[in-house]
Amino acid sequence: MTTIEFLRQFRLGGYALFDFIASFLGIWLLSPLLTKLFLKMRIKIPKINWIFLTLPIGIIAHLLVNTITPLTKNFLDLSGHYILKILILVLIFFGIRGIKIIKK
């Protein structure tokens, strides 16, 4: 068993905790750079909004690269997992709530 397999064996509700921790830690570390990048495009995205958008961005990224993870599969499942869908929609709402377009 490799180290990554060992780390991914710890699960909560069928989802690997390591994946969530790595995603949120990665966005937390990248958020200052992403915020500066979007400021150059005159879009102000506060750093906390990146945390809220972590899971929705992850779902979109997995769809773009055609890698269906359990979270992506459950989100796309039309017949269930409504709590997950509501959670993702709430995260999108809070993620886009503080975004502002900067006018010249």
N, C-alpha and C positions, 0 to 999 in steps of 0.2 A: 504494500500500500504506500503510495507516494504521499508526500506532505500535503499536497492540495486535496487529495482524496480524503485524507484524515481530517483536514479542516472542514471539508464540505459534508462530513457525515453528521455534524450537529445540525439538527433541523428543528424548525418551529412551524407547525402546520403544513409540513411538506416542503417548505422552502429552506434552503441552506442559509444559516445565519451568517456564515462567512461571506457569502455573496452580498448580502445587505450591508454588512459592516464595511466591506471593501468599497462598495458603491458610494455609500455616504461619506466615508473617509476620503475617497478620491475626489468627489465633488467639493467637499469642504476645503481640500487642499488646492483645487483648481479654481474655486470661485473667485478669488481676487484677480487672477489672470483673465478669466472669462468676463468678469465685470468690466475690466479695463478694455478688453477687446470690443465689447458691445458699446462702451462709451465712445469709442472712436467712430462707431456707426450711429451715434447720437441716440442710443437706447440705454436708459439707465435701469439696470437690473440689480437690486440689492443682493448682497451675498446670501441672506437668509432665504431668498426666493429660489436660489439654486438648490438649496437643501429640499425645499418642497417639490421641486421639479425633478428630483433624482429618479424616482420610480417611473414617472411618465416618460422621461427622456430615455430611460433604460428600455422600456417597452418599445418605443419608436426605433431605437438603435437595433434591438434584436430583430424587429420586423424588417428593417432595411438590409441587414446582413443575412436574413432568412435563417436565423437560429431561434428555434422555438424552445424557450425555457418553460418550466412549469408556471411561472408567473404570467408570461405572455400567453401561454395556452389557456390558462384559467381566465385571463382577462378577455380573450377572444371567444370563449365558450358562451354561446347564446342562451344556453339553458340553465345557467346557474352562476354561482360565485358572485352574487349580487353585492355582498359586503365589500369584496375586492374592487368591484367596479365603482361603487360609491366612494370608497377610499381614494381611488385614483382620480375620480372627478373632483373630490374635495381638495386633493393635492394640487391639481391643475388650477382650481379656483384660487387657492392661496398663493400659488406660484406666480400667477399672472396679475394678481391684485396690486402688487407694488411696482410693476413695470411702468416706466414713463418714457415717452418720446421727448427728447430735448429739442426744442426749436432754437433756431439761430438767434 
